[in-house]
Amino acid sequence: MGINFEGGLSISKNKGDKKITLVNESNEKITLTNVVIVPLGYKETELFNGQDNGGKTIPLRLKSYKASSENFPKTLDSHGSISKLEIETNWSLKIIAITEGGWIPAGMTPNNAHYLLDKNIFNILNTRYINGELKDNTSNDFFDLITSDNLIINPSLFMLEGNNQSLERTSNDLRNKYTEATALINKALPTAAIPFTRDELVSATSGMLSQLYSSNSKKLLFIKSVIPILYKETSKKKRSSVITQIKNLAMTHEIRRNEILFIAALSAALSSSKQNPAKKIFKPKPPENYTNKDAYNTLSDFRALDYLMWAIALDYKTQTYLCTNDKNLIKFWCAIEPNNFNFQGNLLSYNLKFKENLFGNLNDIEYEWVLESME
């Protein structure tokens, strides 16, 4: 049974439990508690195209909840009775949480979630909050709904990125970045918890950087090598040769052709520029002006997605989210629809579904060329 209930909506959180109260014009109420939201997909990223603090309608799909109402029957408590809510709001979406299945306004994430924050989010937290409260003259954002929770924040990405855009990192550098991250978190959100000690995170991050040093070095070389291709528009008659060029560059730099960096390079070269989140992540410019720092920043974006997938694969029970304000990174994540994460030996394995969102302008034969290049 479905219902149509028009009126006001309020969202609050108490000790991590999300509560949604619906009120119609007759002041009849439905209260939903223990709310679990289904992630939104690529289509809903259209919400990012307007002004961030402008009016927007956000669709929320409900996976589960507990309903109570004096005005409506108990059948409301059955699954599917209320499957979707549309929120008309001018609250901003500066901080988005992505996970398996898509994206969620950060404040609508479930209780006890773990948050990976990219470097830009630390800057936003520092400008928005002091001691868990909004600073004066700061407009509302959906992230505000979780600042009163006992947040669990993993600062690993902040430590990984560093200050000098370089793969050369020391344990002392990582310790300093941990100290900087925790100071920012404690100042902005003092109730937040960091699930690992400094020494644990420094050891784990140092080990990861050491283990992946060779791989990341090759990825940097690959990124720089494809920029001359991505900087130019690819004509239809050159699509086949460009696919071959990028494949050969991947083979030269030992880039696995089923990983997202390679797929992103293909999409950036072949898809329409206007609807091409992959190209906007690479940010191509004239090759002579594309620096090691530019390549490192691109690598950091893809590494953040890799880190999220590793975290999910290592511990499915922990609900892990990557919080970012990079709308192109979010669009790309939703476009590839990664799922079914697991490890085969030391290699991360996952499934992708990306034809329409990343290669929708290609005909069937051209898309077969793309698939063949991944084999």
C-alpha positions in Angstrom: 0.0 0.0 0.0 1.4 3.4 -0.9 0.3 6.8 0.5 0.7 10.4 -0.7 1.4 12.7 2.3 2.0 16.3 1.4 3.1 18.8 4.0 6.1 19.8 6.1 9.0 17.6 7.0 11.6 17.8 9.8 14.7 15.7 10.3 16.4 15.3 13.7 19.0 13.0 15.2 19.2 11.9 18.8 22.1 9.8 19.9 22.6 8.8 16.3 19.0 7.7 15.5 17.4 9.6 12.6 13.9 10.7 13.1 11.7 12.1 10.3 8.5 13.8 11.2 5.9 14.4 8.4 3.2 17.0 9.1 0.3 17.8 6.7 -1.9 20.9 6.5 -4.3 19.4 9.0 -1.4 19.0 11.5 -1.6 15.2 11.3 1.8 13.6 11.9 3.7 10.5 10.9 7.0 9.9 12.8 9.6 7.7 11.2 12.5 6.4 13.4 15.4 4.0 12.8 15.4 5.4 9.2 17.9 3.8 6.7 18.3 5.6 3.4 19.1 3.9 0.1 21.9 5.7 -1.7 21.0 7.9 -4.7 22.5 7.2 -8.1 24.0 9.0 -11.1 20.7 10.5 -12.3 20.3 12.3 -9.0 23.7 14.0 -9.4 21.8 16.4 -11.6 21.0 18.1 -8.2 24.7 19.4 -8.2 24.2 21.4 -11.4 22.4 24.4 -9.8 23.4 26.8 -7.1 24.5 24.9 -4.0 22.4 27.0 -1.7 19.5 27.4 -4.1 16.2 25.6 -3.9 16.2 21.9 -4.8 14.1 18.8 -4.4 16.0 15.9 -3.0 14.4 12.4 -3.4 15.1 10.1 -0.4 14.4 6.4 -0.9 13.7 4.6 2.4 15.2 1.1 2.9 13.6 0.6 6.3 12.1 2.5 9.2 9.7 2.3 12.1 6.6 4.4 11.7 4.1 5.7 14.3 1.1 7.8 13.9 -2.2 8.6 15.6 -3.9 9.3 12.3 -2.9 6.5 10.1 -3.2 2.7 10.4 -0.4 0.3 11.7 0.1 -0.9 8.1 2.3 2.1 7.7 4.9 0.1 9.6 5.2 -2.5 6.8 8.1 -2.3 4.4 7.3 -0.2 1.3 4.3 1.7 2.7 6.5 4.8 2.6 9.1 4.2 0.0 10.1 7.7 -1.1 10.2 11.2 0.3 10.9 14.4 -1.6 12.5 17.2 0.3 12.2 20.7 -1.0 15.0 22.6 0.6 17.6 25.3 0.2 20.1 23.6 2.5 23.4 23.1 0.7 25.1 19.9 -0.3 28.6 20.9 0.4 29.5 17.6 2.0 28.4 14.4 0.2 28.9 10.9 1.5 29.6 8.2 -1.1 29.5 4.4 -0.6 28.5 1.2 -2.4 25.4 2.0 -4.3 25.9 5.8 -4.8 25.7 8.9 -2.7 23.8 10.3 0.3 23.5 13.8 1.8 26.1 13.4 4.6 23.5 14.0 7.3 21.3 11.1 6.2 24.0 8.4 6.7 23.2 5.7 9.3 24.3 5.5 12.9 27.8 4.2 13.7 29.1 4.9 10.1 32.8 5.4 9.6 33.8 8.5 7.6 36.8 8.9 5.4 37.3 12.7 4.8 39.2 14.0 1.9 41.4 17.0 2.4 38.9 19.6 1.3 36.4 18.4 3.9 38.8 19.3 6.7 38.9 22.8 5.3 35.1 23.0 5.2 34.8 21.7 8.8 37.3 24.3 9.9 35.3 27.1 8.3 31.8 25.9 9.4 32.1 24.6 12.9 33.6 25.5 16.3 33.0 23.1 19.2 30.4 21.2 17.2 28.3 24.4 16.6 27.8 26.3 13.4 29.8 29.5 13.2 27.8 32.7 12.9 26.3 33.6 9.6 26.8 30.1 8.2 23.9 28.6 6.2 22.6 25.1 6.8 24.1 22.0 5.2 22.8 18.4 5.5 26.1 17.6 7.3 24.8 19.7 10.2 22.5 16.8 11.1 25.4 14.6 12.2 27.7 17.1 13.9 26.0 16.3 17.2 26.6 12.5 16.8 29.6 10.6 18.1 31.2 10.7 14.7 33.8 8.1 13.8 36.4 9.8 11.5 39.3 8.1 9.9 41.9 10.7 8.9 44.0 8.4 6.7 43.3 10.2 3.4 44.4 13.5 5.0 47.7 11.7 6.0 48.1 10.1 2.6 47.8 13.3 0.7 50.4 15.3 2.7 51.5 18.9 1.9 54.1 18.5 -0.8 52.2 16.5 -3.5 54.8 13.8 -3.4 55.0 10.0 -3.0 58.1 10.5 -0.8 56.8 10.5 2.7 58.4 9.8 6.1 56.9 8.5 9.3 57.6 11.8 10.9 55.6 13.5 8.1 52.7 11.1 8.7 52.8 11.7 12.4 52.6 15.5 11.8 49.7 15.1 9.5 47.8 12.9 12.0 48.4 15.6 14.7 47.2 18.3 12.3 44.1 16.3 11.4 43.1 15.5 15.0 43.6 19.1 16.0 41.2 20.2 13.2 38.7 17.6 14.2 38.8 18.3 17.9 38.3 22.0 17.3 35.4 21.7 14.9 33.7 18.5 16.2 35.0 17.7 19.7 32.6 14.7 20.1 34.1 12.9 17.1 36.1 9.8 17.7 39.2 8.5 15.7 39.1 4.7 15.7 42.9 4.2 15.7 45.8 5.6 17.6 48.4 7.7 16.0 51.0 5.0 16.0 48.5 2.5 14.5 47.6 4.8 11.6 51.1 5.9 11.0 52.3 2.3 10.8 49.3 1.3 8.5 49.7 4.3 6.3 53.4 4.0 6.0 53.1 0.4 5.1 50.5 1.1 2.5 52.6 3.9 0.9 55.6 1.6 0.8 53.7 -1.4 -0.6 52.0 0.8 -3.3 55.0 3.1 -4.1 55.9 1.3 -7.3 52.3 1.1 -8.4 51.6 4.8 -7.6 54.8 5.9 -9.4 53.6 4.1 -12.5 50.1 5.6 -12.2 51.7 9.1 -12.1 53.6 8.4 -15.3 50.5 7.0 -16.9 48.4 10.1 -16.0 51.1 12.4 -17.4 51.3 10.3 -20.6 47.6 10.5 -21.4 47.3 14.2 -20.9 48.3 15.1 -24.5 45.4 12.8 -25.6 42.9 14.1 -23.1 43.7 17.8 -23.8 42.4 17.5 -27.3 38.9 16.6 -28.4 38.8 13.1 -30.0 36.9 13.1 -33.3 34.7 10.1 -34.2 37.1 8.8 -36.8 40.0 8.7 -34.3 38.2 6.9 -31.5 39.6 3.5 -32.4 43.2 4.7 -32.6 42.8 6.7 -29.3 41.6 3.5 -27.5 44.6 1.7 -28.8 46.9 4.5 -27.7 45.6 4.6 -24.2 45.7 0.8 -24.0 49.4 0.8 -25.1 50.2 3.5 -22.5 48.5 1.4 -19.8 50.6 -1.6 -20.8 53.8 0.4 -20.9 53.2 1.7 -17.3 51.8 -1.6 -16.1 48.3 -0.2 -15.3 45.7 -2.9 -14.9 43.1 -2.4 -17.6 40.1 -3.3 -15.4 40.9 -0.6 -12.8 39.1 2.7 -12.6 42.1 4.9 -13.6 42.2 3.2 -17.0 38.5 3.3 -17.5 38.4 7.0 -16.5 41.1 7.8 -19.0 39.1 6.1 -21.8 36.0 8.0 -20.8 37.8 11.3 -20.6 39.1 10.8 -24.1 36.0 9.5 -25.7 32.9 11.0 -24.0 31.3 14.4 -24.6 33.2 17.1 -22.7 30.0 18.7 -21.2 29.0 15.5 -19.5 32.3 14.0 -18.6 33.2 13.8 -14.9 36.3 11.7 -15.7 37.8 14.4 -17.8 37.2 17.0 -15.1 39.1 14.8 -12.6 42.1 14.7 -14.9 41.8 18.5 -15.5 43.9 18.3 -18.7 45.9 21.4 -19.9 48.6 21.9 -22.5 51.1 19.1 -21.8 54.0 21.5 -21.2 52.0 23.1 -18.4 50.8 19.9 -16.8 53.1 19.4 -13.7 53.9 16.6 -11.4 51.7 18.4 -8.8 48.7 18.2 -11.3 49.3 14.5 -11.8 49.6 13.9 -8.1 46.3 15.7 -7.4 44.6 13.5 -10.0 46.1 10.4 -8.5 44.9 11.5 -5.1 41.3 11.6 -6.3 41.4 8.1 -7.7 43.3 6.9 -4.7 40.5 8.1 -2.5 38.0 6.0 -4.4 40.4 3.0 -4.2 40.7 3.5 -0.4 37.0 3.5 0.0 36.6 0.3 -2.0 39.4 -1.3 0.1 37.7 -0.3 3.3 34.4 -1.7 2.2 36.0 -5.0 1.0 38.0 -5.4 4.2 35.0 -4.9 6.5 31.6 -5.2 5.0 29.9 -5.0 8.5 31.3 -1.5 9.1 29.4 1.1 7.0 32.1 3.2 5.5 31.6 6.5 3.6 33.9 8.8 1.8 32.9 12.4 2.4 33.9 14.9 -0.3 32.7 18.1 -1.9 34.2 17.2 -5.3 31.0 16.9 -7.4 32.9 15.4 -10.4 34.4 12.7 -8.3 30.9 11.9 -7.0 29.5 11.8 -10.5 32.2 9.5 -11.7 31.7 7.1 -8.7 28.0 6.9 -9.4 28.6 6.5 -13.1 30.8 3.4 -12.7 28.5 1.9 -10.0 31.2 -0.2 -8.3 29.9 -3.2 -6.3 30.7 -6.7 -5.1 34.0 -5.7 -3.5 36.4 -8.5 -2.5 40.0 -9.5 -2.5 41.6 -12.1 -4.8 44.9 -12.6 -3.1 46.3 -9.0 -2.7 44.3 -7.6 -5.5 41.0 -5.8 -5.0 38.2 -7.2 -7.2 34.9 -5.5 -8.0 32.1 -5.2 -10.6 31.3 -2.1 -12.6 28.4 -1.0 -14.7 29.2 2.1 -16.8 28.1 2.0 -20.4 25.3 4.6 -20.5 26.9 7.0 -17.9 30.5 7.0 -19.2 30.2 6.0 -22.8 26.6 6.8 -23.8 27.8 8.7 -26.9 29.5 5.6 -28.4 27.7 3.2 -30.7 27.7 -0.5 -30.0 30.8 -1.3 -32.1 32.8 1.5 -30.5 31.7 0.3 -27.1 33.0 -3.2 -28.0 36.3 -1.6 -28.7 36.3 -0.2 -25.2 35.5 -3.6 -23.7 38.1 -5.3 -25.7 40.8 -2.9 -24.5 40.1 -4.0 -21.0 40.8 -7.6 -21.6 
